Amino acid sequence: MEVTEVSAEGLDRKFAVKVSATELDEKLTERLTELKGQVHLKGFRKGKAPVSFLKKMYGKGVMGEIVQEIVTETSQKAFTDRDLQPAMAPHPHFHSDMDDVIAGKSDLEYDVHAEILPEIEPMDVATLKLVRPVAEVPAEEIDEAIERIAEQQTSYTPRKATQKSKKKDMVNVDYVGTIDGEEFAGGKGEGVDLVLGSGTFIPGFEDQLTDVKEGDQVDVKVTFPEDYNAEDLAGKDAIFAVTVKEVKEPEAVAIDDELAKKVGLDSLDDLKARLRERMEGDYKQQSRAHVKRALLDRLDEAHEFELPNGMVDAEFKQIWEQVQASELDDEDKEKSEDELKDEYRKIAERRVRLGLVLAEIGKRADVSVPQEDLQREMINMARAYPGQEKEVLEFYQNNPAAVQQLRAPLFEEKVVDYILERCEVEDKTVSKDELMKDPDGE
């Protein structure tokens, strides 16, 4: 077998591979000799059929397997023997007539091409200085959360038949919706409970049911929002013929230990403590998101090296498919497709660059993802598909590539933790509104 490097430009590498017909025949003979004892052919005792006969019977099929194994092996070995790491799976280009190769009439000759990962010298992360925004959970936010819980526990009692509805009342209604005098799918309901002011129905619907009483019939006139999820209704004017069957008023719910017990806790203090703990966790996650964004920005600025085009192309393809499948924001709607592609390609380049930098930092620091973390993530994914948990876990057990997709973001977070533990991070107190801004939208 001969492996020769034929070109090396930038990150591109190409190797020429030649395996003689004689060597292939030797491998075929060796393989058939191994199989000889397992084959039972008519006219021969088991294991006694000559290899020459086996070649006539099974030669082409076994040779095809041998060629595939050689291509897979040499495609990797051409790089590893030279301490090179392909950025993506190497792909061969055959020069030989494969029918002749499999028939034993020709040498196997092909090229192996791939881009290699660039050599990266990461910055000294201990020199980084980052600011982490932090905020205290306001007491009023906890109070508001408790009030929402109290509202969820609200019970309703019927008003007198002569009493009219008010905001926060519950009305029980029948309705039939029409557009241009014609009923439309999904526009009819019977015995529907609706809390006025809840925003459950389309804008304007609930407002027109305040100040009504039991037995009233009301024509509610509304316009469906332009972004309504049913395209055939979006932006259209509709009239709902509504019959009010009952009006109920809310009963005040006391904010006390009994409220806490309704949600499974011992006391109001316990409820407040649980809410504070959860909110503080949310605030910490948001603080981390901001400091991680700042860290990635600094790493991106500090490293410049040639990127494997194949990795960038693959990342851009994934991003662009997501863009095409989603609604563009107003700013992007003003741009041409070429402008958008240019912007999103830059994002793809940033992601690939940062991925390579973080991978190299993690490699040098021996960062790894514990098996229990990976197992926990698999279980979390399985829980997202109730009733199919077993199938989801089996999918990951049988698909190493899918497991790697789970491992990658866990590894990234481990590397980010490693860096944040070693660089200088200053906490800066900010308002809740500033903390809750989207880090990626800054």
C-alpha positions as CSV (number, residue, x, y, z in Angstrom):
1,M,0.0,0.0,0.0
2,E,1.4,3.4,-1.0
3,V,0.1,6.7,0.6
4,T,1.6,9.9,-0.9
5,E,0.8,13.5,0.0
6,V,0.1,15.2,-3.3
7,S,-1.0,18.7,-2.2
8,A,-1.0,20.8,0.9
9,E,-2.5,24.3,0.5
10,G,-3.6,26.1,3.7
11,L,-5.8,23.6,5.5
12,D,-6.5,21.5,2.4
13,R,-4.7,18.1,2.2
14,K,-4.9,15.5,-0.5
15,F,-3.3,12.1,-0.5
16,A,-3.0,9.6,-3.3
17,V,-3.5,6.0,-2.2
18,K,-2.5,2.9,-4.2
19,V,-3.1,-0.7,-3.2
20,S,-1.9,-3.3,-5.7
21,A,-4.1,-6.0,-7.1
22,T,-1.6,-8.5,-5.6
23,E,-2.0,-7.1,-2.1
24,L,-5.8,-7.1,-2.5
25,D,-5.7,-10.7,-3.6
26,E,-3.6,-11.6,-0.6
27,K,-6.2,-9.9,1.7
28,L,-9.0,-11.7,-0.1
29,T,-7.2,-15.1,0.3
30,E,-6.7,-14.4,3.9
31,R,-10.3,-13.4,4.5
32,L,-11.7,-16.4,2.6
33,T,-9.3,-18.8,4.5
34,E,-10.8,-17.4,7.7
35,L,-14.3,-18.0,6.4
36,K,-13.5,-21.4,5.0
37,G,-14.4,-23.3,8.1
38,Q,-17.8,-21.6,8.3
39,V,-18.9,-22.3,4.8
40,H,-20.8,-25.5,3.8
41,L,-21.0,-26.1,0.0
42,K,-22.7,-28.9,-1.8
43,G,-20.1,-31.4,-3.0
44,F,-17.5,-30.5,-0.3
45,R,-17.2,-31.4,3.3
46,K,-17.5,-28.4,5.7
47,G,-14.3,-26.4,5.6
48,K,-12.8,-28.4,2.8
49,A,-13.8,-26.2,-0.2
50,P,-10.6,-24.8,-1.9
51,V,-10.0,-21.1,-1.6
52,S,-9.9,-20.9,-5.4
53,F,-13.5,-22.2,-5.5
54,L,-14.6,-19.8,-2.8
55,K,-13.1,-16.9,-4.8
56,K,-15.4,-17.8,-7.7
57,M,-18.4,-18.1,-5.4
58,Y,-17.8,-15.2,-3.0
59,G,-14.8,-13.3,-4.3
60,K,-16.6,-10.2,-5.6
61,G,-18.8,-9.8,-2.5
62,V,-15.9,-10.2,0.0
63,M,-13.6,-8.1,-2.2
64,G,-16.1,-5.3,-2.0
65,E,-16.1,-5.5,1.8
66,I,-12.2,-5.5,1.8
67,V,-12.1,-2.4,-0.5
68,Q,-14.5,-0.5,1.8
69,E,-12.5,-1.4,4.9
70,I,-9.2,-0.3,3.2
71,V,-10.7,3.0,2.1
72,T,-12.1,3.7,5.6
73,E,-8.8,2.7,7.3
74,T,-6.4,4.6,4.9
75,S,-8.6,7.7,4.8
76,Q,-8.1,8.1,8.5
77,K,-4.5,6.7,8.7
78,A,-3.2,9.1,6.0
79,F,-3.9,12.0,8.4
80,T,-3.2,10.4,11.8
81,D,0.2,9.1,10.6
82,R,1.2,12.8,10.0
83,D,-0.4,14.0,13.2
84,L,-3.1,15.8,11.3
85,Q,-6.8,15.9,12.4
86,P,-9.4,16.1,9.7
87,A,-11.9,18.9,10.3
88,M,-14.6,16.7,8.8
89,A,-14.8,13.1,7.5
90,P,-12.3,12.6,4.6
91,H,-13.9,11.7,1.3
92,P,-12.3,9.5,-1.4
93,H,-12.2,10.1,-5.1
94,F,-11.6,6.8,-7.1
95,H,-9.5,6.6,-10.2
96,S,-9.7,2.9,-10.7
97,D,-12.6,1.1,-12.3
98,M,-14.2,-0.4,-9.2
99,D,-15.6,-3.4,-11.2
100,D,-12.1,-4.3,-12.3
101,V,-10.7,-3.8,-8.8
102,I,-13.4,-6.1,-7.2
103,A,-12.8,-8.6,-10.0
104,G,-9.1,-8.6,-9.1
105,K,-8.0,-7.2,-12.5
106,S,-6.8,-3.8,-11.4
107,D,-4.9,-1.9,-8.6
108,L,-7.0,0.2,-6.3
109,E,-6.1,3.8,-6.8
110,Y,-7.9,6.8,-5.2
111,D,-7.4,10.3,-3.7
112,V,-8.3,11.2,-0.2
113,H,-9.2,14.8,0.4
114,A,-10.1,16.7,3.6
115,E,-9.4,20.0,5.4
116,I,-7.5,19.7,8.6
117,L,-8.1,21.5,11.9
118,P,-5.9,24.6,12.2
119,E,-3.1,24.8,14.9
120,I,-4.4,27.1,17.6
121,E,-2.5,28.7,20.4
122,P,-5.1,29.8,22.9
123,M,-4.7,33.0,24.9
124,D,-3.9,32.9,28.6
125,V,-7.4,32.9,30.0
126,A,-6.0,34.0,33.4
127,T,-5.4,37.5,31.9
128,L,-9.1,38.0,31.1
129,K,-11.1,40.6,33.1
130,L,-14.8,40.3,32.8
131,V,-17.8,42.0,34.3
132,R,-20.8,39.9,35.5
133,P,-24.0,41.8,36.0
134,V,-26.0,40.8,39.1
135,A,-29.2,41.9,40.7
136,E,-31.2,41.2,43.9
137,V,-34.6,39.7,43.6
138,P,-37.0,42.6,44.6
139,A,-39.4,41.8,47.4
140,E,-42.3,43.1,45.3
141,E,-41.5,40.5,42.6
142,I,-42.1,37.8,45.2
143,D,-45.3,39.5,46.3
144,E,-46.5,39.6,42.7
145,A,-45.7,35.9,42.2
146,I,-47.8,35.1,45.3
147,E,-50.6,37.2,44.1
148,R,-50.6,35.3,40.8
149,I,-50.7,32.0,42.7
150,A,-53.6,33.4,44.7
151,E,-55.4,34.3,41.4
152,Q,-54.9,30.7,40.2
153,Q,-56.6,29.5,43.3
154,T,-59.6,31.8,42.8
155,S,-63.0,30.4,43.1
156,Y,-66.1,32.1,41.6
157,T,-69.7,32.4,42.8
158,P,-72.7,33.4,40.7
159,R,-73.8,37.0,40.6
160,K,-77.5,37.8,40.8
161,A,-79.2,37.6,37.4
162,T,-79.6,41.4,37.4
163,Q,-76.0,42.1,38.2
164,K,-73.7,43.1,35.3
165,S,-70.2,41.7,34.7
166,K,-67.0,43.5,35.8
167,K,-63.4,43.0,34.9
168,K,-62.0,39.8,36.6
169,D,-65.4,38.3,36.6
170,M,-66.0,34.9,34.9
171,V,-68.7,34.7,32.3
172,N,-70.0,31.5,30.8
173,V,-70.9,32.0,27.2
174,D,-72.0,30.4,23.9
175,Y,-70.8,32.0,20.8
176,V,-70.8,31.7,17.0
177,G,-68.3,33.6,14.9
178,T,-68.8,34.7,11.3
179,I,-66.8,36.5,8.6
180,D,-68.9,38.2,5.9
181,G,-71.9,36.4,7.2
182,E,-70.3,32.9,7.0
183,E,-69.3,30.7,9.9
184,F,-65.7,29.6,10.0
185,A,-63.9,26.6,11.5
186,G,-63.0,27.0,15.2
187,G,-65.3,30.0,15.6
188,K,-68.0,28.2,17.7
189,G,-68.1,27.4,21.4
190,E,-70.7,26.3,23.9
191,G,-70.5,26.7,27.7
192,V,-67.1,28.4,27.6
193,D,-65.8,30.0,30.8
194,L,-63.9,33.2,30.2
195,V,-62.3,35.4,32.9
196,L,-62.6,39.0,31.7
197,G,-59.2,40.7,31.5
198,S,-57.3,37.5,31.2
199,G,-56.3,38.0,27.6
200,T,-57.4,34.5,26.7
201,F,-59.3,35.5,23.6
202,I,-58.3,37.8,20.7
203,P,-57.9,41.5,21.6
204,G,-61.1,43.4,22.1
205,F,-63.3,40.3,22.7
206,E,-63.3,40.4,26.5
207,D,-63.7,44.2,26.7
208,Q,-67.1,43.9,25.0
209,L,-68.3,41.4,27.6
210,T,-67.9,43.7,30.6
211,D,-71.1,45.3,31.8
212,V,-73.3,42.4,30.6
213,K,-75.7,40.2,32.6
214,E,-77.1,36.7,32.4
215,G,-79.3,36.2,29.4
216,D,-77.8,39.1,27.4
217,Q,-77.0,38.5,23.7
218,V,-74.1,40.6,22.4
219,D,-72.5,41.0,18.9
220,V,-68.8,41.1,19.6
221,K,-66.9,42.8,16.7
222,V,-63.2,42.1,16.5
223,T,-60.3,42.0,14.0
224,F,-58.0,39.0,14.1
225,P,-54.3,40.0,14.5
226,E,-52.2,40.1,11.4
227,D,-49.9,37.5,12.9
228,Y,-52.8,35.2,13.9
229,N,-51.7,31.5,13.7
230,A,-54.5,30.6,11.3
231,E,-53.6,32.4,8.0
232,D,-57.1,32.3,6.6
233,L,-58.3,34.4,9.6
234,A,-55.3,36.7,10.1
235,G,-56.2,40.4,9.7
236,K,-59.9,39.7,9.0
237,D,-62.9,41.3,10.7
238,A,-65.3,39.0,12.5
239,I,-68.6,39.1,14.4
240,F,-69.3,36.8,17.3
241,A,-72.9,36.3,18.3
242,V,-72.5,35.7,22.1
243,T,-75.1,34.5,24.6
244,V,-74.3,35.2,28.2
245,K,-75.4,32.1,30.2
246,E,-73.9,33.1,33.6
247,V,-71.9,35.8,35.3
248,K,-69.7,34.9,38.3
249,E,-67.6,37.1,40.6
250,P,-64.3,36.1,42.1
251,E,-64.0,35.4,45.8
252,A,-61.0,37.0,47.4
253,V,-58.2,34.5,48.3
254,A,-56.4,35.2,51.5
255,I,-52.6,35.3,51.2
256,D,-51.8,33.2,54.3
257,D,-50.6,29.8,55.4
258,E,-53.7,28.2,53.9
259,L,-52.8,29.4,50.4
260,A,-49.4,27.8,50.8
261,K,-51.0,24.5,51.9
262,K,-53.1,24.5,48.7
263,V,-49.9,24.3,46.7
264,G,-48.4,21.7,48.8
265,L,-46.2,23.7,51.2
266,D,-46.3,24.1,55.0
267,S,-46.6,27.9,55.4
268,L,-46.6,31.3,53.7
269,D,-42.9,31.8,54.7
270,D,-42.1,28.5,53.1
271,L,-43.8,29.6,49.9
272,K,-41.9,32.9,49.9
273,A,-38.6,31.1,50.5
274,R,-39.3,28.7,47.6
275,L,-40.2,31.5,45.3
276,R,-37.1,33.5,46.2
277,E,-34.9,30.4,45.7
278,R,-36.3,29.8,42.2
279,M,-36.1,33.5,41.2
280,E,-32.5,33.7,42.5
281,G,-31.7,30.7,40.3
282,D,-33.2,32.5,37.3
283,Y,-31.2,35.6,38.1
284,K,-28.0,33.6,38.4
285,Q,-28.6,31.9,35.0
286,Q,-29.2,35.3,33.4
287,S,-26.0,36.7,35.0
288,R,-24.1,33.7,33.7
289,A,-25.6,34.2,30.2
290,H,-24.2,37.8,30.2
291,V,-20.8,37.0,31.4
292,K,-20.5,34.0,29.0
293,R,-21.4,36.3,26.1
294,A,-18.7,38.8,27.2
295,L,-16.2,35.9,27.5
296,L,-17.0,34.6,24.0
297,D,-16.7,38.1,22.6
298,R,-13.2,38.4,24.1
299,L,-12.2,35.0,22.9
300,D,-13.4,35.8,19.4
301,E,-11.5,39.0,19.4
302,A,-8.3,37.4,20.7
303,H,-8.0,34.6,18.1
304,E,-7.5,34.8,14.4
305,F,-6.7,31.7,12.3
306,E,-7.8,30.1,9.0
307,L,-11.1,28.3,9.4
308,P,-12.0,25.0,7.6
309,N,-14.5,26.0,4.9
310,G,-16.4,22.8,5.2
311,M,-17.2,23.4,8.9
312,V,-18.2,27.0,8.1
313,D,-20.4,25.8,5.2
314,A,-22.1,23.2,7.4
315,E,-22.7,25.7,10.2
316,F,-24.0,28.3,7.8
317,K,-26.4,25.8,6.1
318,Q,-27.9,24.9,9.5
319,I,-28.3,28.6,10.4
320,W,-29.8,29.5,7.0
321,E,-32.3,26.7,7.2
322,Q,-33.5,28.1,10.6
323,V,-33.7,31.6,9.1
324,Q,-35.8,30.4,6.2
325,A,-38.1,28.5,8.5
326,S,-38.8,31.5,10.8
327,E,-40.3,35.0,10.6
328,L,-37.8,37.7,9.8
329,D,-37.7,40.7,12.1
330,D,-38.5,44.1,10.7
331,E,-34.8,45.0,10.4
332,D,-33.9,41.9,8.4
333,K,-37.0,42.4,6.2
334,E,-35.3,45.5,4.8
335,K,-32.2,43.6,3.7
336,S,-31.5,41.7,0.5
337,E,-30.9,37.9,0.6
338,D,-27.2,38.5,-0.2
339,E,-26.9,40.9,2.7
340,L,-28.6,38.4,5.1
341,K,-26.4,35.5,3.9
342,D,-23.3,37.6,4.4
343,E,-24.3,38.5,8.0
344,Y,-25.3,34.9,8.9
345,R,-22.1,33.5,7.3
346,K,-20.1,35.8,9.7
347,I,-22.1,34.3,12.5
348,A,-21.3,30.8,11.3
349,E,-17.6,31.8,11.1
350,R,-17.7,33.1,14.7
351,R,-19.4,29.9,16.0
352,V,-16.8,27.7,14.3
353,R,-13.9,29.8,15.5
354,L,-15.2,29.8,19.1
355,G,-15.9,26.1,18.9
356,L,-12.4,25.4,17.9
357,V,-10.9,27.7,20.5
358,L,-13.0,26.3,23.4
359,A,-12.2,22.7,22.2
360,E,-8.5,23.4,22.3
361,I,-8.7,25.1,25.7
362,G,-10.7,22.1,27.0
363,K,-8.3,19.6,25.5
364,R,-5.2,21.3,27.1
365,A,-7.0,21.5,30.5
366,D,-8.3,17.9,30.3
367,V,-11.9,19.0,30.6
368,S,-14.3,16.2,30.2
369,V,-18.0,15.5,30.5
370,P,-18.7,12.9,33.2
371,Q,-20.9,10.0,32.1
372,E,-23.4,10.8,34.8
373,D,-23.9,14.3,33.3
374,L,-24.4,12.8,29.9
375,Q,-26.8,10.2,31.3
376,R,-28.8,12.9,33.0
377,E,-29.1,14.9,29.8
378,M,-30.4,11.8,28.0
379,I,-33.0,11.3,30.6
380,N,-34.0,15.0,30.3
381,M,-34.4,14.5,26.6
382,A,-36.4,11.3,27.1
383,R,-38.8,13.1,29.5
384,A,-39.6,15.6,26.8
385,Y,-41.4,12.8,25.0
386,P,-43.9,11.3,27.5
387,G,-44.7,7.7,26.7
388,Q,-41.7,7.3,24.5
389,E,-38.9,7.5,27.0
390,K,-37.7,4.0,26.4
391,E,-37.5,4.5,22.6
392,V,-35.6,7.8,23.1
393,L,-33.0,6.2,25.4
394,E,-32.6,3.3,23.0
395,F,-32.1,5.8,20.1
396,Y,-29.1,7.4,22.0
397,Q,-27.7,4.0,23.0
398,N,-27.6,3.1,19.3
399,N,-26.5,6.4,17.8
400,P,-23.1,7.7,18.9
401,A,-23.4,10.7,16.7
402,A,-26.6,11.7,18.5
403,V,-24.8,11.3,21.8
404,Q,-22.0,13.5,20.6
405,Q,-24.6,16.2,19.8
406,L,-25.7,16.1,23.5
407,R,-22.1,16.0,24.7
408,A,-20.9,19.1,22.7
409,P,-23.0,21.8,24.6
410,L,-22.2,20.1,27.9
411,F,-18.5,20.2,27.1
412,E,-18.8,23.9,26.1
413,E,-20.3,24.8,29.5
414,K,-17.6,22.8,31.3
415,V,-14.9,24.8,29.4
416,V,-16.7,28.1,30.2
417,D,-16.8,27.1,33.9
418,Y,-13.0,26.3,33.7
419,I,-12.2,29.7,32.2
420,L,-14.5,31.7,34.6
421,E,-12.8,30.0,37.6
422,R,-9.4,31.2,36.4
423,C,-10.0,34.7,35.0
424,E,-10.9,37.9,36.9
425,V,-14.6,38.4,37.2
426,E,-16.1,41.5,38.8
427,D,-19.7,41.5,39.9
428,K,-21.6,44.7,39.0
429,T,-25.0,45.4,40.5
430,V,-27.6,46.4,37.9
431,S,-31.3,46.8,37.7
432,K,-33.6,43.8,37.0
433,D,-34.5,45.3,33.6
434,E,-30.9,45.5,32.6
435,L,-30.1,42.0,33.8
436,M,-33.0,40.5,31.9
437,K,-32.0,42.0,28.6
438,D,-31.2,39.3,26.0
439,P,-27.3,38.9,26.1
440,D,-27.3,38.0,22.4
441,G,-29.4,41.1,21.5
442,E,-27.0,43.7,23.1
